[in-house]
Amino acid sequence: MKTLNIALFGCGTVGSGVYSLLSEVAQKITWRTGATFRVAKVCVCDLQKERPVQIPPELLTTDGTALLDDPAINVVVEVIGGEAQALGIITRALVNGKQVVTANKLVVAKYLPLLRRLEELHGGRLLYGASVCGSVPILKLIDETLPFDHVNKVRGILNGSTNFILSRLADGVSRTDALAIAEREGFLEADPTADISGADAAQKLSILIYHAFGVHLSPDAIPTTGIEYITERDLEHAHAGGSTIKLVAEAWREHGIVKASVAPRLLPLGDPLAAVRDEVNIVEVTCEGVGVQHFTGRGAGSIPTANAVVTDLLDIVKDRRYRPHQPTAPPPIHALLNRVAA
């Protein structure tokens, strides 16, 4: 029986969800895959901090470097969030040839070509399905169900937190109360800037573009407007006119060039995106052959993200790798490293 020794980096909302889920479904995983998933260590910043889940003290450590260099660790799960530290964890793990699962859409969106190149050079593997749309396996669906079709457009609601807030505003709840409810339900971080500004949706859209069009478009290059100034009155006026307001992320081909945007849009109530409420995501993919398809599921909260992380772990056992469209050869590694340094 194969045993995967996992080093879990981070034990906040998502990390605790991953630990709990792995504990709950351990026997089912073994039954389905013939493999055993064992959380060998949990790397945290503060050993004494209270956490949503009880973890044996002997599993906790602050020495992440030792875990990344330990040949007994097969898999690294990164769910600490942020950029610089998470990028260091992921790159060192890949250079050491480890299997890596991350939910970090910021790092993946900004550095995906570099990470994929490190994966190829050192024989590791990077899976990041949890970084886009939580419970919706959209990257796998695009890679495996549309490999021979031509994607013309991707459109969707990619941020469950803002969709939850807009749903509350549509119900007549004040903006202040809507934000408070979203935070209480666990759909907002302590600093909600990335959600509210649209940056989170732009990062997810960047990853979708890479898989759908084979192009790396940095989230910083995507024109982005958030929901900072939308109020319950805006939703009331929209509804009176037979419409609603949603934060829509979209990308499309125009004369051979991929263009993209993230912004609040006024949508007629008959639009499939208009009917999606609360923390649910929807992705609409338009292809030349199969036409328009819609994929929906919960996109915010501990459990949907944790479930996506565990699904990626199962794909490690299946020896699955992403196969996004690659219309051009990958750039040399020194060019990618120079881009990161810049």
C-alpha positions as CSV (number, residue, x, y, z in Angstrom):
1,M,0.0,0.0,0.0
2,K,1.3,3.4,-0.9
3,T,1.6,6.0,1.8
4,L,1.8,9.7,1.1
5,N,3.5,11.7,3.9
6,I,2.0,15.2,3.8
7,A,3.5,18.4,5.1
8,L,0.6,20.9,5.6
9,F,1.7,24.5,5.6
10,G,-0.9,26.7,7.3
11,C,-3.7,25.8,9.7
12,G,-6.1,28.7,9.4
13,T,-9.6,28.4,7.9
14,V,-8.5,26.3,4.9
15,G,-5.7,24.4,6.5
16,S,-7.9,23.3,9.4
17,G,-10.6,22.3,7.0
18,V,-8.0,20.1,5.0
19,Y,-6.8,18.5,8.2
20,S,-10.3,17.7,9.4
21,L,-11.5,16.4,6.1
22,L,-8.5,14.1,5.7
23,S,-9.1,12.7,9.2
24,E,-12.8,12.1,8.4
25,V,-12.4,10.4,5.0
26,A,-9.1,8.6,5.6
27,Q,-10.7,5.1,5.3
28,K,-12.7,6.1,2.2
29,I,-9.5,7.4,0.5
30,T,-7.7,4.2,1.2
31,W,-10.7,2.2,-0.1
32,R,-10.9,4.2,-3.3
33,T,-7.2,4.6,-4.1
34,G,-5.3,1.9,-2.2
35,A,-3.2,4.7,-0.8
36,T,-2.9,6.1,2.7
37,F,-2.7,9.9,3.2
38,R,-0.8,10.7,6.4
39,V,-0.4,14.3,7.7
40,A,3.2,13.9,9.0
41,K,3.7,17.6,10.1
42,V,1.8,20.8,10.2
43,C,3.9,23.9,9.8
44,V,2.6,27.0,11.6
45,C,4.0,30.4,12.7
46,D,2.8,30.1,16.3
47,L,2.8,26.8,18.1
48,Q,0.6,28.1,20.9
49,K,-2.2,29.7,18.8
50,E,-5.7,28.4,19.2
51,R,-7.0,26.7,16.1
52,P,-10.4,25.5,14.8
53,V,-9.2,21.9,14.9
54,Q,-7.3,19.9,17.6
55,I,-3.9,18.8,16.3
56,P,-1.5,16.7,18.3
57,P,1.3,18.9,19.6
58,E,4.0,16.5,18.1
59,L,2.7,17.2,14.6
60,L,3.2,21.0,14.9
61,T,6.4,22.7,13.8
62,T,7.7,26.1,12.8
63,D,10.6,24.7,10.8
64,G,9.3,24.7,7.3
65,T,12.7,24.4,5.7
66,A,13.3,21.0,7.3
67,L,10.1,19.7,6.0
68,L,10.8,21.0,2.4
69,D,14.2,19.3,2.4
70,D,13.0,16.0,4.1
71,P,13.0,13.2,1.6
72,A,10.4,11.4,3.6
73,I,7.8,14.1,2.8
74,N,6.1,13.2,-0.5
75,V,3.6,15.9,-0.6
76,V,3.5,19.6,0.4
77,V,0.1,21.3,0.8
78,E,0.4,25.1,0.9
79,V,-2.5,27.0,2.3
80,I,-0.8,29.9,4.2
81,G,-1.9,32.5,1.7
82,G,0.1,35.6,0.8
83,E,2.7,35.9,-1.8
84,A,6.5,35.9,-1.0
85,Q,6.5,33.2,1.7
86,A,4.1,30.9,-0.2
87,L,6.1,31.3,-3.4
88,G,9.2,30.3,-1.6
89,I,7.5,27.2,-0.2
90,I,6.1,26.1,-3.5
91,T,9.3,26.7,-5.5
92,R,11.6,24.9,-3.0
93,A,9.2,22.0,-2.9
94,L,9.2,21.7,-6.7
95,V,12.9,22.0,-7.0
96,N,13.1,19.1,-4.5
97,G,10.9,17.1,-6.8
98,K,7.9,17.0,-4.4
99,Q,4.2,16.8,-5.2
100,V,2.7,20.2,-4.4
101,V,-1.0,21.1,-3.8
102,T,-1.9,24.8,-3.3
103,A,-5.0,26.9,-3.0
104,N,-3.0,30.1,-3.5
105,K,-4.5,31.9,-6.5
106,L,-2.2,34.9,-6.2
107,V,1.0,32.9,-6.5
108,V,-0.3,30.6,-9.2
109,A,-1.8,33.5,-11.3
110,K,1.4,35.6,-11.1
111,Y,4.0,32.9,-11.5
112,L,2.4,30.0,-13.3
113,P,4.8,29.7,-16.2
114,L,7.8,29.6,-13.8
115,L,6.1,27.0,-11.6
116,R,5.2,24.8,-14.5
117,R,8.8,25.0,-15.8
118,L,10.2,24.0,-12.3
119,E,7.7,21.1,-12.3
120,E,9.0,19.9,-15.7
121,L,12.7,20.4,-14.8
122,H,12.7,18.7,-11.5
123,G,10.1,16.0,-11.8
124,G,7.7,17.3,-9.2
125,R,4.0,18.1,-9.7
126,L,1.9,21.1,-9.1
127,L,-1.9,20.9,-8.6
128,Y,-4.0,24.0,-7.9
129,G,-7.6,23.2,-8.5
130,A,-8.5,24.7,-5.2
131,S,-7.3,28.1,-6.3
132,V,-10.2,28.6,-8.7
133,C,-13.9,28.3,-7.8
134,G,-13.7,26.1,-4.8
135,S,-15.9,23.0,-5.3
136,V,-16.1,23.5,-9.1
137,P,-13.3,21.4,-10.8
138,I,-13.2,23.9,-13.7
139,L,-9.6,23.4,-14.6
140,K,-10.0,19.7,-14.9
141,L,-13.2,20.1,-16.9
142,I,-11.5,22.5,-19.4
143,D,-8.4,20.3,-19.7
144,E,-10.1,17.0,-20.0
145,T,-13.6,17.6,-21.6
146,L,-12.6,20.3,-24.1
147,P,-9.1,19.3,-25.2
148,F,-10.0,19.2,-28.9
149,D,-12.4,22.2,-29.0
150,H,-11.6,25.9,-29.4
151,V,-12.6,28.1,-26.5
152,N,-13.8,31.5,-27.7
153,K,-15.0,33.0,-24.4
154,V,-14.9,32.4,-20.6
155,R,-17.3,34.3,-18.4
156,G,-18.3,33.9,-14.8
157,I,-18.8,34.8,-11.2
158,L,-15.5,33.7,-9.7
159,N,-15.6,35.3,-6.3
160,G,-18.1,33.7,-3.9
161,S,-17.6,36.4,-1.2
162,T,-18.6,39.3,-3.4
163,N,-21.5,37.3,-4.9
164,F,-22.7,36.7,-1.3
165,I,-22.5,40.4,-0.5
166,L,-24.3,41.4,-3.7
167,S,-27.0,38.9,-2.9
168,R,-27.5,40.4,0.5
169,L,-27.7,43.9,-1.0
170,A,-30.3,42.6,-3.5
171,D,-32.3,41.5,-0.5
172,G,-32.3,45.1,0.9
173,V,-29.6,44.6,3.5
174,S,-27.3,47.6,4.0
175,R,-23.8,47.5,2.7
176,T,-22.3,47.6,6.2
177,D,-24.5,44.7,7.4
178,A,-23.9,42.7,4.3
179,L,-20.1,42.9,4.9
180,A,-20.6,41.9,8.5
181,I,-22.7,38.9,7.6
182,A,-20.2,37.7,5.0
183,E,-17.4,38.0,7.6
184,R,-19.4,36.2,10.2
185,E,-20.2,33.3,7.8
186,G,-16.5,32.9,7.0
187,F,-16.7,34.2,3.4
188,L,-14.4,37.2,4.0
189,E,-10.8,37.4,5.2
190,A,-9.8,39.8,8.0
191,D,-8.6,42.1,5.2
192,P,-11.3,41.8,2.5
193,T,-9.5,44.1,0.0
194,A,-8.7,41.4,-2.5
195,D,-12.3,40.3,-2.7
196,I,-14.0,43.7,-2.7
197,S,-11.6,45.3,-5.2
198,G,-12.0,42.5,-7.7
199,A,-8.3,41.4,-7.4
200,D,-9.2,37.9,-6.3
201,A,-11.5,37.4,-9.3
202,A,-8.8,38.7,-11.6
203,Q,-6.3,36.2,-10.2
204,K,-8.7,33.3,-10.8
205,L,-9.5,34.6,-14.3
206,S,-5.8,34.7,-15.1
207,I,-5.5,31.0,-14.2
208,L,-8.6,30.2,-16.3
209,I,-7.1,32.1,-19.3
210,Y,-4.0,30.0,-19.0
211,H,-6.0,26.7,-19.3
212,A,-8.6,27.9,-21.8
213,F,-6.4,29.9,-24.2
214,G,-2.8,28.7,-23.4
215,V,-1.8,32.3,-22.6
216,H,-0.4,33.7,-19.4
217,L,-2.0,37.0,-18.7
218,S,-0.9,38.4,-15.4
219,P,-3.8,39.5,-13.1
220,D,-2.1,43.0,-13.0
221,A,-2.7,43.2,-16.7
222,I,-6.5,42.6,-16.4
223,P,-8.6,45.8,-16.2
224,T,-10.3,45.3,-12.8
225,T,-13.1,47.2,-11.0
226,G,-14.5,46.0,-7.7
227,I,-17.8,46.5,-5.8
228,E,-16.5,49.1,-3.4
229,Y,-19.2,51.6,-4.2
230,I,-22.2,49.4,-4.9
231,T,-25.1,49.8,-2.4
232,E,-28.4,48.2,-1.8
233,R,-30.0,51.1,-3.7
234,D,-28.1,50.3,-6.8
235,L,-29.4,46.7,-6.7
236,E,-33.0,48.0,-6.0
237,H,-32.8,50.3,-9.1
238,A,-31.4,47.5,-11.2
239,H,-34.2,45.1,-10.1
240,A,-36.8,47.6,-10.9
241,G,-35.5,47.6,-14.5
242,G,-35.5,43.8,-14.7
243,S,-31.8,43.4,-14.1
244,T,-29.3,42.8,-11.3
245,I,-25.6,43.6,-10.7
246,K,-22.9,40.9,-10.6
247,L,-19.1,41.0,-10.5
248,V,-18.4,39.4,-13.8
249,A,-14.9,38.1,-14.9
250,E,-14.6,37.4,-18.6
251,A,-12.0,36.7,-21.2
252,W,-12.4,36.3,-25.0
253,R,-10.5,36.2,-28.2
254,E,-10.6,39.2,-30.4
255,H,-8.6,39.1,-33.7
256,G,-6.4,36.4,-32.3
257,I,-5.7,38.4,-29.1
258,V,-7.0,37.3,-25.7
259,K,-8.7,40.2,-23.8
260,A,-10.1,40.2,-20.3
261,S,-11.9,42.3,-17.7
262,V,-13.3,42.1,-14.2
263,A,-16.1,44.5,-13.3
264,P,-19.6,44.9,-12.0
265,R,-22.1,44.3,-14.8
266,L,-25.8,45.0,-15.2
267,L,-27.3,41.7,-16.2
268,P,-30.9,40.9,-17.3
269,L,-32.6,38.6,-14.8
270,G,-32.8,35.9,-17.5
271,D,-29.0,35.7,-17.8
272,P,-27.7,32.5,-16.3
273,L,-25.2,34.5,-14.2
274,A,-27.9,36.6,-12.7
275,A,-29.6,33.6,-11.1
276,V,-26.6,32.6,-9.1
277,R,-26.8,33.7,-5.5
278,D,-24.9,33.7,-2.3
279,E,-21.3,32.2,-2.2
280,V,-22.0,30.1,-5.4
281,N,-19.7,30.5,-8.4
282,I,-20.6,29.9,-12.1
283,V,-18.3,29.6,-15.1
284,E,-19.7,29.9,-18.6
285,V,-17.4,28.4,-21.3
286,T,-18.2,29.1,-25.0
287,C,-16.6,26.8,-27.5
288,E,-16.8,26.6,-31.3
289,G,-17.9,22.9,-31.2
290,V,-19.9,22.2,-28.1
291,G,-21.3,25.7,-27.7
292,V,-22.1,27.2,-24.3
293,Q,-21.7,25.2,-21.1
294,H,-22.2,26.2,-17.5
295,F,-20.5,24.9,-14.4
296,T,-21.6,25.9,-10.9
297,G,-20.8,25.2,-7.3
298,R,-19.9,26.8,-4.0
299,G,-16.8,28.9,-4.2
300,A,-16.2,30.4,-0.7
301,G,-15.7,29.0,2.7
302,S,-13.5,26.4,4.4
303,I,-15.2,23.2,3.3
304,P,-15.4,23.8,-0.5
305,T,-11.8,24.8,-0.7
306,A,-10.6,22.0,1.6
307,N,-12.6,19.5,-0.6
308,A,-10.8,20.9,-3.7
309,V,-7.4,20.4,-2.0
310,V,-8.2,16.8,-1.0
311,T,-9.5,16.2,-4.6
312,D,-6.1,17.4,-5.9
313,L,-4.4,14.9,-3.4
314,L,-6.5,12.1,-4.9
315,D,-5.3,13.2,-8.4
316,I,-1.7,12.7,-7.2
317,V,-2.4,9.0,-6.6
318,K,-3.9,8.9,-10.1
319,D,-0.7,10.4,-11.5
320,R,-2.8,13.2,-13.1
321,R,-1.2,16.4,-14.4
322,Y,-2.7,19.5,-15.9
323,R,-2.6,19.7,-19.7
324,P,-3.6,23.3,-20.6
325,H,-3.5,24.4,-24.2
326,Q,0.1,25.3,-25.1
327,P,0.2,27.1,-28.5
328,T,3.8,28.1,-28.0
329,A,7.0,26.7,-26.5
330,P,7.6,27.6,-22.9
331,P,10.2,30.4,-22.3
332,P,13.6,29.4,-21.0
333,I,13.9,29.2,-17.2
334,H,16.3,32.1,-17.0
335,A,13.8,34.4,-18.6
336,L,11.1,33.3,-16.1
337,L,13.5,33.9,-13.1
338,N,14.4,37.4,-14.4
339,R,10.6,38.1,-14.7
340,V,10.2,37.1,-11.0
341,A,13.2,39.2,-9.9
342,A,11.8,42.3,-11.7
